[in-house]
């Protein structure tokens, strides 16, 4: 696919993952890359990034095309972004749900819509790529877009499509504007709505502006929902359990109650519930995936993301990873006693962290929440 | 009941509860009271205890008859104790299970048995009172006694009976040898074996040497197992859940997932399992007890004992409170998915604390426990 003009991409997220994602786009040189950088802003603007990457080698002083402090700032001059990549955590019950993060981009784009000629308007599409865990994460973005779809007087804004990204990448911010990438960037990309031909064409276009052959990998996913259920076999079970007990996965297994209870009385029953919900929706996943996920990390002394979050008193992605599957299960009459127990316990811990963060307050004299 | 000679009592335990228990015996003045005191030993021996008690008022410089540093020391001179009160936590999976605590007393008593005349021997009975939570806690003591029952050449040692104590008492050590008792001492006392007439007579005798009318209360319990199941409705549910989420009970309820899940999807289902196991054993407990236990503490901002233990990285009484009920349920074919989930998660946390205490070690290179 050739472009007369470079496309315009915006990466929203922080730290190791977002930086390598932006670097991949920049290396491919088919788009101008804007990044939102908060705490490392001064360092990034002054000196650029120091990157040690398994995909691209050692790089000093790298900068994307533009660096902004906030999403608001990134759209304050009426910038139009062809691709908006969201690599943040997805926490709808937290202070910044994805819809709220995206709102300024959507609103600014619709506001500046009249600046484009009719010819330009025809080809303008905003593609939002949600590189995030969980399931049913696109719903809140669809809601946001629905609300803002009309500019005024019945005139429509640009077309918007939403893509699903599942990224495997071992990349960490080790110091201000300093990134160490140890695991290859492997992006699984697809349209949430497989009947949307425009979305599917955007998957191909994005692959073209993102893939650096021999460095990173892009796999096109034509069964996004199946893939997301599959990933939940790990994320909805091992992830919350390790968070609840605040231990790496190896310890969580080895510190088990009698008869390998961690594996056979918590994790596998919960995993089977995910398989059952997926099946009730028509997505068949083989039971052997459970072995793969348990055995793969058995001796790795690995801390899953939710466990890291709770260890740092940060919010966990419990709604998109557990709440949404359980809500789907209820609709389909699939019983989920194990997932519900994990969710209900994780929910209490989530609220504990919200209190620590000042997001909720308990009035001890009346024993009520404010 | 009158005694020609004072009886000899030994209180094993530490802090607020043991001290008030020893004080009650001393006030009644029908026994010589020995206490085991570890960390506060010097202060207790030199200055005695400073006690602010709702039962006995303000007392300065109180000392029991004798203070020992260890159980071994308390029996090193061939002392015979008519009553041995164990008020320690009951943690069979920890470094000091009750049988190990009692072993020196039992062994020393059997050793010095030949010092008594045949007439003296006839009236000598050791009564062990286990003032502790949980169920089936007497089993390990019976095992210990069975092993040591014979002195030598077929000669039997003293008779031993084991009594059950459930104590409600709000008493805390606030500084070295300084005790603040806010809640009245209410002791529920009974024989584990209701067919043992000797044990039942010892219940009456102990009540006589312990009860200070108008100060403390002794209630005689002729259905010990029923009472212990009843107490487990709280202890096997609210106790481990608050420990797992590391929050007081009010927060555990208020931080609930949707539809009051803490109460209706964790606690009440688990409580019903306790009722079902008790029922399978023939002990009928009314469901209204569940309301009593949940509503009683709903707004009290109260931290249950297991939660306090895990907050301090100490071991919890998970085996006598959860493990034993679940083992009984298995024998009686009563399903316990909720209790098992609480137990299996609490077990992982127990092991986490054991690792912190150096009781288990993980070899990270082989991912095995040592």
Interface residues (C-beta under 8 A of the other chain):
Chain A: X241 X244 X245 X246 X247 X250 X251 X252 X254 X255 X256 X257 X261 X262 X265 X266 X298 X299 X301 X337 X338 X340 X341 X343 X344 X345 X347 X348 X349 X350 X351 X352 X355 X362 X364 X366 X367 X368 X369
Chain B: X241 X244 X245 X246 X247 X250 X251 X252 X254 X255 X256 X257 X261 X262 X265 X266 X298 X299 X301 X337 X338 X340 X341 X343 X344 X345 X347 X348 X349 X350 X351 X352 X355 X362 X364 X366 X367 X368 X369
